């Protein structure tokens, strides 16, 4: 149970500034010092927007995950990075993000880069907000790797990646990270067709070394590439199995689904903190503080204040910054309205 009722948080990603979008498409023209400066400046911008909004928990906005050579797959050994997207035209969908061939034993001798990201955030963020790092879980990370004779299916690839992610989590805790989101959106997207208990086993073995040593979060996502969902947008198929996740906070996407299944947060709150998505990242309607306050009051009908966290539905990277800024500001303003009504700190 948290010590800050009606906590405000984010999932992880934040939109790139326009200049960062341009730079990420022209990395070859920059030197190493230029790239370091770009990364620092981008994190400063993301932190500024979150701190200005008044969030209790902030991230680095995942601003430095620019391209293959700076993403998680760029840290993996034993794969051949795909050179180009398989489909470049037409409506956006996941098949525009290609898969990488496995060429040898999967390793990550340099880690996955998240520890360096977190240390940068520690250096650039002001005192006050809790700093959160996000790490992809092994099942989600396996989704863009093509099985081969050595790793014959996605489950085998997942098992090979699991110790790599575990080590990253341990290194984050050693670096002083007090809150980590282990993101497994593929689990919630495919829970309707796979055994959800198998997902629970994978998740719990992944986080086992850091349980009780940091605040562990996860979020149930239906996909958000170019604001498109990929799985059936129902939480019920994940339950009751997902309640056995060894997590301190479970986030559920609600705003984009008009708060369908809101009653399920009561079930979550009996096991862990329920983080509710009350800002729709797929819509350019900017929720007002009054909208947010009404949604908070709705959640309070199902779960107690000291078990509730409020955040956008998903990461904001697919939402233009001009909308992301007021959405976060109004999220905090609306929650503060209800805090005052309840005379909470």
C-alpha positions as CSV (number, residue, x, y, z in Angstrom):
1,X,0.0,0.0,0.0
2,X,1.3,3.4,-1.0
3,X,1.9,6.2,1.5
4,X,0.6,8.9,-0.9
5,X,-3.1,8.4,-1.6
6,X,-4.4,9.2,-5.1
7,X,-0.8,9.2,-6.5
8,X,-0.2,10.6,-10.0
9,X,2.2,8.8,-12.3
10,X,3.0,8.0,-16.0
11,X,3.7,4.8,-17.8
12,X,7.0,5.6,-19.3
13,X,7.3,7.2,-22.8
14,X,6.7,10.8,-23.7
15,X,6.6,12.4,-27.2
16,X,9.9,13.5,-28.7
17,X,10.4,17.2,-29.3
18,X,10.4,18.0,-33.1
19,X,14.1,18.5,-33.2
20,X,14.7,15.1,-31.6
21,X,12.5,13.5,-34.2
22,X,14.6,15.1,-36.9
23,X,17.9,14.1,-35.1
24,X,16.8,10.5,-34.7
25,X,16.4,10.2,-38.4
26,X,19.9,11.7,-39.1
27,X,22.1,10.1,-36.4
28,X,24.9,9.5,-38.8
29,X,25.7,13.3,-39.1
30,X,26.3,13.7,-35.4
31,X,29.4,13.0,-33.4
32,X,29.3,11.1,-30.0
33,X,29.4,14.4,-28.1
34,X,26.6,15.8,-30.2
35,X,24.5,12.7,-29.4
36,X,25.2,12.9,-25.7
37,X,24.1,16.6,-25.7
38,X,20.9,15.7,-27.7
39,X,20.1,13.0,-25.3
40,X,20.6,15.2,-22.2
41,X,18.5,18.0,-23.7
42,X,15.7,15.6,-24.6
43,X,15.5,14.2,-21.1
44,X,15.6,17.7,-19.7
45,X,12.6,18.6,-21.9
46,X,10.6,15.5,-20.9
47,X,11.4,16.0,-17.2
48,X,10.4,19.7,-17.4
49,X,7.0,18.9,-18.8
50,X,6.3,16.2,-16.1
51,X,7.6,18.3,-13.2
52,X,5.7,21.4,-14.5
53,X,2.5,19.3,-14.5
54,X,3.2,18.4,-10.8
55,X,3.3,14.6,-11.1
56,X,4.3,12.5,-8.1
57,X,6.2,10.0,-10.3
58,X,8.2,10.8,-13.4
59,X,10.4,9.0,-16.0
60,X,13.0,10.1,-18.6
61,X,10.2,9.9,-21.2
62,X,12.3,7.1,-22.9
63,X,13.8,10.0,-24.9
64,X,17.1,8.2,-25.6
65,X,15.6,5.1,-27.2
66,X,16.2,6.7,-30.6
67,X,17.0,4.0,-33.1
68,X,18.2,0.4,-33.5
69,X,21.7,1.2,-32.3
70,X,20.2,2.9,-29.2
71,X,17.3,0.5,-28.5
72,X,17.1,-2.7,-26.7
73,X,17.7,-4.8,-29.8
74,X,20.8,-2.9,-30.4
75,X,22.2,-4.2,-27.1
76,X,21.4,-7.8,-27.9
77,X,24.2,-10.1,-29.3
78,X,23.3,-13.0,-31.5
79,X,20.8,-11.2,-33.8
80,X,20.9,-9.5,-37.2
81,X,19.1,-6.2,-37.1
82,X,16.6,-5.8,-39.9
83,X,17.7,-3.1,-42.3
84,X,14.3,-1.8,-43.4
85,X,10.6,-2.1,-42.4
86,X,8.8,-4.8,-44.4
87,X,5.9,-2.4,-45.2
88,X,6.4,1.3,-45.5
89,X,3.1,2.5,-46.9
90,X,-0.5,2.3,-46.1
91,X,-2.3,2.5,-42.7
92,X,0.0,2.1,-39.7
93,X,0.1,-1.4,-38.1
94,X,2.6,-3.6,-36.3
95,X,3.8,-5.3,-39.5
96,X,5.5,-2.0,-40.3
97,X,7.9,-2.9,-37.5
98,X,9.9,-5.8,-38.8
99,X,11.5,-8.7,-37.0
100,X,15.2,-9.5,-36.4
101,X,16.8,-12.9,-37.3
102,X,18.6,-14.8,-34.5
103,X,22.1,-15.7,-35.6
104,X,23.6,-17.1,-32.4
105,X,23.4,-17.3,-28.6
106,X,21.3,-14.5,-27.2
107,X,23.3,-12.3,-24.8
108,X,23.6,-8.8,-23.6
109,X,27.1,-8.3,-22.2
110,X,26.5,-4.6,-21.9
111,X,23.1,-4.9,-20.4
112,X,20.1,-3.3,-22.0
113,X,21.0,0.3,-21.5
114,X,18.3,1.1,-18.9
115,X,20.8,1.7,-16.1
116,X,22.6,4.4,-18.0
117,X,19.2,5.9,-18.8
118,X,18.3,5.9,-15.1
119,X,21.6,7.5,-14.1
120,X,21.0,10.2,-16.6
121,X,17.6,10.8,-15.1
122,X,19.0,10.9,-11.6
123,X,21.5,13.5,-12.7
124,X,19.0,15.8,-14.6
125,X,15.8,15.5,-12.5
126,X,15.1,17.8,-9.6
127,X,14.5,16.7,-6.0
128,X,11.0,15.8,-5.2
129,X,9.3,13.4,-7.7
130,X,9.9,9.6,-7.5
131,X,12.0,8.5,-10.5
132,X,10.7,5.5,-12.4
133,X,12.5,3.3,-14.9
134,X,10.8,1.1,-17.4
135,X,12.1,-2.2,-18.8
136,X,10.5,-4.5,-21.4
137,X,9.7,-8.0,-20.1
138,X,11.2,-11.0,-21.9
139,X,8.0,-12.1,-23.5
140,X,7.3,-8.7,-25.1
141,X,11.0,-8.4,-26.0
142,X,10.8,-11.8,-27.8
143,X,8.1,-10.6,-30.1
144,X,10.4,-9.0,-32.7
145,X,12.9,-11.9,-32.8
146,X,12.4,-14.7,-35.4
147,X,12.7,-18.2,-33.8
148,X,15.3,-20.6,-35.3
149,X,16.7,-24.1,-34.8
150,X,18.4,-23.1,-31.5
151,X,15.3,-21.2,-30.2
152,X,12.4,-23.0,-32.0
153,X,9.5,-20.9,-30.8
154,X,8.6,-17.7,-29.0
155,X,8.6,-19.4,-25.6
156,X,12.2,-20.6,-26.1
157,X,13.3,-17.1,-27.1
158,X,11.5,-15.7,-24.0
159,X,13.4,-18.1,-21.7
160,X,16.7,-17.0,-23.3
161,X,15.9,-13.3,-22.7
162,X,14.5,-13.8,-19.2
163,X,17.9,-13.9,-17.4
164,X,19.0,-10.8,-19.4
165,X,16.1,-8.8,-18.1
166,X,16.6,-10.1,-14.6
167,X,20.1,-8.8,-14.5
168,X,19.0,-5.4,-15.8
169,X,16.4,-5.2,-13.0
170,X,19.1,-6.2,-10.4
171,X,21.5,-3.5,-11.8
172,X,18.7,-0.9,-11.7
173,X,18.1,-1.6,-8.0
174,X,21.8,-1.5,-7.3
175,X,21.9,2.0,-9.0
176,X,19.2,3.2,-6.5
177,X,16.1,2.9,-8.6
178,X,13.1,2.9,-6.2
179,X,10.4,2.2,-8.8
180,X,10.5,0.0,-11.9
181,X,7.8,-0.8,-14.5
182,X,8.3,-4.2,-16.1
183,X,6.3,-3.7,-19.2
184,X,4.7,-6.8,-20.8
185,X,2.0,-5.5,-23.1
186,X,2.3,-8.6,-25.3
187,X,1.0,-10.6,-22.3
188,X,-2.2,-8.6,-22.0
189,X,-2.6,-8.5,-25.7
190,X,-2.5,-12.3,-26.0
191,X,-3.9,-13.5,-22.7
192,X,-7.2,-14.3,-24.5
193,X,-5.5,-17.0,-26.6
194,X,-2.6,-18.3,-24.4
195,X,-2.6,-19.8,-20.9
196,X,-2.4,-16.6,-18.6
197,X,-0.9,-18.7,-15.9
198,X,2.2,-19.3,-18.1
199,X,2.5,-15.5,-18.4
200,X,2.3,-15.2,-14.6
201,X,5.1,-17.7,-14.2
202,X,7.4,-15.9,-16.7
203,X,6.7,-12.5,-15.1
204,X,7.3,-13.7,-11.5
205,X,10.6,-15.5,-12.4
206,X,11.7,-12.3,-14.2
207,X,11.2,-10.0,-11.2
208,X,12.1,-12.6,-8.5
209,X,15.5,-11.1,-7.6
210,X,14.1,-7.6,-6.9
211,X,10.8,-8.3,-5.2
212,X,10.6,-6.3,-2.0
213,X,13.7,-4.3,-3.0
214,X,12.0,-1.7,-5.2
215,X,8.4,-0.8,-6.1
216,X,7.4,-3.1,-9.0
217,X,4.8,-1.9,-11.5
218,X,3.3,-3.4,-14.7
219,X,0.6,-2.2,-17.0
220,X,-2.0,-4.1,-19.0
221,X,-1.9,-2.6,-22.4
222,X,-3.8,-3.6,-25.6
223,X,-1.2,-2.1,-27.9
224,X,-0.5,1.5,-28.8
225,X,1.7,1.6,-32.0
226,X,0.5,4.7,-33.9
227,X,-2.4,4.7,-31.4
228,X,-3.7,1.4,-32.7
229,X,-4.7,-1.5,-30.4
230,X,-3.7,-5.0,-31.3
231,X,-5.5,-7.2,-28.8
232,X,-9.1,-7.6,-27.7
233,X,-9.7,-4.7,-25.3
234,X,-11.0,-6.7,-22.4
235,X,-9.3,-7.2,-19.0
236,X,-11.4,-10.1,-17.9
237,X,-9.5,-12.9,-19.8
238,X,-6.4,-12.0,-17.8
239,X,-8.1,-12.5,-14.4
240,X,-7.9,-14.1,-11.9
241,X,-4.5,-15.4,-13.1
242,X,-2.8,-11.9,-13.4
243,X,-3.6,-11.1,-9.8
244,X,-0.8,-13.5,-8.9
245,X,1.8,-11.2,-10.5
246,X,4.5,-10.3,-7.9
247,X,3.9,-6.6,-8.4
248,X,3.1,-3.6,-6.2
249,X,1.1,-1.8,-8.8
250,X,-0.9,-2.9,-11.8
251,X,-2.0,-0.4,-14.3
252,X,-5.2,-0.8,-16.4
253,X,-6.3,1.1,-19.5
254,X,-9.7,2.6,-18.8
255,X,-10.2,6.0,-20.4
256,X,-10.0,4.8,-24.1
257,X,-12.5,2.1,-23.2
258,X,-15.1,4.5,-21.6
259,X,-14.3,2.8,-18.2
260,X,-15.6,-0.6,-19.2
261,X,-14.8,-3.2,-16.5
262,X,-14.0,-0.4,-14.0
263,X,-15.4,-2.7,-11.2
264,X,-12.3,-4.9,-11.7
265,X,-10.1,-2.4,-10.0
266,X,-11.7,-3.5,-6.7
267,X,-10.2,-7.0,-7.3
268,X,-6.8,-5.6,-8.2
269,X,-6.8,-3.3,-5.1
270,X,-7.3,-6.3,-2.8
271,X,-3.9,-7.6,-4.0
272,X,-1.9,-4.5,-5.0
273,X,-2.3,-0.8,-5.9
274,X,-4.6,-0.2,-8.8
275,X,-3.2,2.3,-11.3
276,X,-6.0,3.5,-13.5
277,X,-5.6,5.1,-16.9
278,X,-7.9,8.1,-16.8
279,X,-6.3,10.1,-19.7
280,X,-6.9,8.7,-23.2
281,X,-3.6,8.8,-25.1
282,X,-5.4,7.7,-28.4
283,X,-7.6,10.8,-28.5
284,X,-6.9,14.4,-29.1
285,X,-9.7,15.5,-26.9
286,X,-7.9,17.2,-24.0
287,X,-9.6,16.1,-20.8
288,X,-10.4,19.0,-18.4
289,X,-9.6,19.0,-14.7
290,X,-13.4,18.5,-14.1
291,X,-13.4,15.4,-16.4
292,X,-10.5,14.0,-14.4
293,X,-12.0,14.7,-11.0
294,X,-15.2,12.9,-12.1
295,X,-13.2,9.9,-13.2
296,X,-11.3,9.8,-9.9
297,X,-14.6,9.9,-8.0
298,X,-15.8,7.0,-10.1
299,X,-12.7,5.0,-9.2
300,X,-13.2,5.8,-5.5
301,X,-16.5,4.0,-5.7
302,X,-14.5,0.7,-6.3
303,X,-11.2,1.1,-4.5
304,X,-9.8,3.1,-1.5
305,X,-7.7,6.2,-2.0
306,X,-4.6,4.6,-0.6
307,X,-4.8,1.9,-3.2
308,X,-5.3,4.2,-6.2
309,X,-2.8,5.6,-8.7
310,X,-3.7,7.7,-11.7
311,X,-1.9,7.9,-15.0
312,X,-2.5,8.1,-18.8
313,X,-3.8,4.9,-20.4
314,X,-0.4,4.2,-21.9
315,X,2.8,5.9,-22.7
316,X,2.4,9.3,-24.4
317,X,5.0,8.7,-27.2
318,X,2.2,8.3,-29.8
319,X,0.5,11.6,-28.7
320,X,1.7,15.0,-30.0
321,X,3.5,17.0,-27.4
322,X,1.0,19.9,-27.7
323,X,-1.7,17.6,-26.4
324,X,0.5,15.6,-24.0
325,X,1.4,18.7,-22.0
326,X,-2.1,19.8,-21.1
327,X,-3.3,16.3,-20.6
328,X,-0.7,15.7,-17.9
329,X,-1.4,19.2,-16.4
330,X,-5.1,18.5,-16.2
331,X,-4.5,15.0,-14.9
332,X,-2.7,16.4,-11.9
333,X,-5.2,19.3,-11.4
334,X,-8.2,17.0,-11.4
335,X,-6.6,14.6,-8.9
336,X,-5.7,17.5,-6.7
337,X,-9.3,18.7,-6.7
338,X,-10.4,15.4,-5.2
339,X,-7.5,15.3,-2.8
340,X,-8.8,18.6,-1.4
341,X,-12.3,17.3,-1.2
342,X,-11.1,14.4,0.8
343,X,-8.6,16.5,2.8
344,X,-5.7,14.4,1.8
345,X,-2.1,15.5,1.7
